[in-house]
Amino acid sequence: MAEDNREVVPGVVVDPDQYREVLDKLAEIDERIEFVSAEIAQRHGKKIGRDIGVLYGICGGLILVLAYYLLAVV
């Protein structure tokens, strides 16, 4: 393996067209993964937004009820 005390690293020869084809397929797979993860994040965001909206609605309703009772008593 060593010639003149130098290590020889084996190399691989790949057809450029096949290499580009593999890179294109990997890019397409990466796009799909990004799209799916974005859709999942959007669904989680909608769920969290709905929950926060419900909480704000409950707090607003309680404030209105308390204001009504305080003003009605006076």
C-alpha positions in Angstrom: 0.0 0.0 0.0 2.8 2.4 0.7 5.1 3.5 -2.1 8.3 5.4 -1.1 6.9 5.8 2.5 3.8 7.6 1.2 0.3 6.4 1.7 -1.9 6.0 -1.3 -5.5 7.0 -0.8 -7.9 5.0 -3.1 -10.1 7.2 -5.3 -13.5 6.6 -6.7 -14.5 7.6 -10.3 -18.1 8.6 -10.7 -19.9 9.5 -13.9 -20.8 13.2 -13.7 -24.3 12.6 -15.1 -25.1 10.0 -12.5 -23.7 12.2 -9.8 -25.9 15.2 -10.9 -28.9 12.8 -11.0 -28.3 11.7 -7.5 -27.8 15.3 -6.3 -31.1 16.3 -8.0 -33.0 13.4 -6.3 -31.5 14.4 -2.9 -32.5 18.0 -3.5 -36.1 16.9 -4.3 -36.2 14.7 -1.2 -34.9 17.7 0.9 -37.7 19.9 -0.6 -40.3 17.4 0.4 -39.0 17.1 3.9 -38.9 20.9 4.3 -42.5 21.1 3.0 -43.8 18.5 5.4 -42.0 19.9 8.4 -43.4 23.4 7.5 -46.9 22.0 7.3 -46.5 20.3 10.7 -45.2 23.5 12.3 -48.1 25.4 10.8 -50.7 23.0 12.2 -49.0 23.2 15.7 -49.1 27.0 15.4 -52.8 27.0 14.5 -53.5 24.8 17.6 -51.5 27.0 19.9 -53.2 30.1 18.4 -56.6 28.7 19.0 -55.8 27.8 22.6 -54.4 31.3 23.2 -57.5 32.9 21.6 -59.8 30.8 23.9 -57.8 31.9 26.9 -58.0 35.6 25.9 -61.7 35.2 25.3 -62.3 33.8 28.7 -60.2 36.5 30.4 -62.0 39.2 28.4 -65.4 37.7 29.4 -64.4 37.6 33.0 -63.3 41.2 33.0 -66.6 42.3 31.4 -68.6 40.3 33.9 -66.7 41.8 36.8 -67.0 45.3 35.4 -70.8 44.7 35.0 -71.2 43.5 38.6 -69.0 46.3 40.0 -71.0 49.0 38.0 -74.4 47.5 38.7 -73.8 47.4 42.5 -72.9 51.1 42.6 
